[in-house]
Amino acid sequence: MKQRSSIILDGIRNFHPAYFAMVMATGIVSIAFEAMAFTGIASTLFALNLVFYLVLCTILTIRIAFFLPDVMADLRVLRRAVPFLTFVVGTNTIGMQLVTFHQATELAILLWFVALIGWVVCLYFILLGFILMQGKPLHEIVNGATLLIVVSTVSISLLGVRLLEATGSHAGYAYFIAGSFWALAFVFYLMIVTLLIYRLFFQRFQPAEWDAPYWICMGATAIITLGGAEFVLRMPGLLAWHGIWLATLWITVFAWMIGTMWIPYLLVMDILKFTRVNIADSAPLWLKTFPWVRLAFGRQSHAYDPPCWSRVFPMGMYTASTLSLAKVTSFGSLAMISQYWGWFALLIWSLTLIGMLRTVFAVINLVAIPPR
C-alpha cells in the first residue's frame, strides 16, 4: 500500500503540464467537427473534453496545494515553464466549447478570467527565463513549444471576441483590446518563428531531435487565422474600422498561407522521425504504411509521450481556421480542404488517445500489482 501511494504521489509531483494540450486538441477537433456539421462527433468530444479538463485541473490543484515548491521550480526553468501555457489555451478552448454548444456565457467569462491570470503569471516566468538564458545555445532557448506564447495570446483574443458577441457588447474599446492581443500574437510569431527557421534550416538538425511541438509552427498560424477570421466576422461595422478590417483580413490570409506551407515539411519530418528513430534495423511494413500508428501501437516502437498532443492541436486548428477563412473570403472551395484534413486530424487524435490510455493503464497495473 505504501508503494502504491508513493507511485501516485510521484505521479502528481511530476505531473507534466503539457497534458493540457490534450484538452486543447480535443476541444478544437470538437469545434472543427461542429463547423463541419458532424454534431454527434462534436458533442461526444465536448463531453469527453470536460472530463479531461476536470481531471487535469484536479491533479494540478493538488500539485499546487501539496507540491508548490516543485511547481515553482518548474516555472523557474524555461523549458518547463512554457508548457504551463497549455493550461491557458485549454481553459480558453473549454470556454469556446461552452459558448458554442451550450451558450454558457457566464461560465465561459469566468474561465476567460482564469486563463488571463494564468497567461500573465506564465508570461512573467517565461520572460524571466529568457533573461536568465542569455548566452545559451539557440536550441536550449527556442523550440516548437515556445510558440505556445503565440497560441495562448491568440486564445485570449479569440474567446474574448466570442464573449463580446455572446453578451451583445458593441463597445469599440473592447474589440480594440481583443484585436490588440491578436496583433501582439502575430508579432510574437514573426519573432519566434524567425529563430525557429534558423534553427531548423540553417543549423545542424537531425530527425532524432524532431518532436511534436514543432507542429505548432503551423498551429500558431492556424489559430492566428481563426482569430483573425472571427475578428473580421464580428468587428463593429463602423466606417472608422474599415481600414483595420481590411488589414486584419489580409494578415489572416497571409497567416493561413504560411501555415499551409509548413504542412509538407511537418509531415515529412514526422515520417522520418517515426520510421528511422529508435528502431533497430529497418522499419516494419505496418510502420512504413502509416508511421503515426506508432503513437498507439507497437512494443519497442511505441512512441507516445505527453507532448504528442501538441501535434493534434495544430491539425484540428488548421481544420477550424480554414473553415472560418472560407466564410470571410470568396474562396468557398477552401472548405473542401477541411473536409479531408479534419478526418486526418480525428484519426491522429484517436491514435494519440490510444497511446495515452496504454500509458495510463500501464501505470494503473503497476499500482495494482501487490509488491512481492
Secondary structure as UniProt FT lines:
FT   HELIX           2..13
FT   HELIX           17..19
FT   HELIX           20..35
FT   TURN            36..37
FT   HELIX           39..66
FT   HELIX           68..75
FT   HELIX           78..81
FT   HELIX           82..84
FT   HELIX           85..102
FT   HELIX           105..132
FT   TURN            133..135
FT   HELIX           138..141
FT   HELIX           144..147
FT   HELIX           148..166
FT   TURN            167..168
FT   HELIX           172..201
FT   HELIX           207..209
FT   HELIX           212..215
FT   HELIX           216..234
FT   HELIX           239..241
FT   HELIX           242..276
FT   HELIX           285..289
FT   HELIX           291..295
FT   TURN            300..301
FT   HELIX           306..308
FT   HELIX           309..328
FT   TURN            332..333
FT   HELIX           334..368
//
